[in-house]
């Protein structure tokens, strides 16, 4: 009998270690079409909901926004643990509703896109357990690191990553949305190179 608590603890620890985290990053910079087009918000919300519905009990969903480093709104980060009470359908519905509401919100757009800083400074990605970072963004870095216009034209590259994302899948939904084909290729190639150096498996979804 004395071994039962040890066995239960071992099983619980193993299950906890296998729990994955889905981090949903939402780009609130003014260039992101998510903020201005309800159609884009709708299809983005459907994609996010489908990813949430893949999760299992014990997995974590965290929703984070980014744009300007000084924007206090970005400090609000709701987190959900998938359970019988808080199942994937409920979480997917809540997150989808929020995403679809963004085009209707006034004065929400932010003046810069600190995507690099967000990826490098955000904690809790949980890459050790093969987690997923899903970012709804046009992927145009426009910050103190990179000039957005030069970046799109291929005249300025992303700096070497200062973060280890080994084990994580990194998905950009909406990369290059609204831009010419040659610009989309430039943006995709740069982020592919950056993600490879950071150790992440990168996927660009271009609606």
Rosetta blueprint (number, residue, H / E / L):
1 X L
2 X L
3 X L
4 X H
5 X H
6 X H
7 X H
8 X H
9 X H
10 X H
11 X H
12 X H
13 X H
14 X H
15 X H
16 X H
17 X H
18 X H
19 X L
20 X L
21 X E
22 X E
23 X E
24 X E
25 X E
26 X E
27 X E
28 X L
29 X E
30 X L
31 X L
32 X L
33 X H
34 X H
35 X H
36 X L
37 X L
38 X H
39 X H
40 X H
41 X H
42 X H
43 X H
44 X H
45 X H
46 X H
47 X H
48 X H
49 X H
50 X H
51 X H
52 X H
53 X L
54 X L
55 X L
56 X L
57 X L
58 X L
59 X L
60 X E
61 X E
62 X E
63 X E
64 X E
65 X E
66 X E
67 X L
68 X L
69 X L
70 X L
71 X L
72 X H
73 X H
74 X H
75 X H
76 X L
77 X L
78 X L
79 X E
80 X E
81 X E
82 X L
83 X L
84 X L
85 X L
86 X L
87 X L
88 X H
89 X H
90 X H
91 X H
92 X H
93 X H
94 X H
95 X H
96 X H
97 X H
98 X H
99 X H
100 X H
101 X H
102 X H
103 X H
104 X H
105 X L
106 X L
107 X L
108 X L
109 X L
110 X E
111 X L
112 X L
113 X E
114 X L
115 X H
116 X H
117 X H
118 X H
119 X H
120 X H
121 X H
122 X L
123 X L
124 X L
125 X L
126 X L
127 X H
128 X H
129 X H
130 X L
131 X L
132 X E
133 X E
134 X E
135 X E
136 X E
137 X L
138 X L
139 X L
140 X L
141 X L
142 X E
143 X L
144 X L
145 X L
146 X L
147 X L
148 X H
149 X H
150 X H
151 X H
152 X H
153 X L
154 X L
155 X L
156 X L
157 X L
158 X L
159 X L
160 X L
161 X L
162 X L
163 X L
164 X L
165 X L
166 X L
167 X L
168 X L
169 X E
170 X E
171 X E
172 X E
173 X E
174 X L
175 X L
176 X L
177 X L
178 X L
179 X L
180 X L
181 X H
182 X H
183 X H
184 X H
185 X H
186 X H
187 X H
188 X H
189 X H
190 X H
191 X H
192 X H
193 X H
194 X H
195 X H
196 X H
197 X H
198 X H
199 X L
200 X L
201 X E
202 X E
203 X E
204 X E
205 X E
206 X L
207 X L
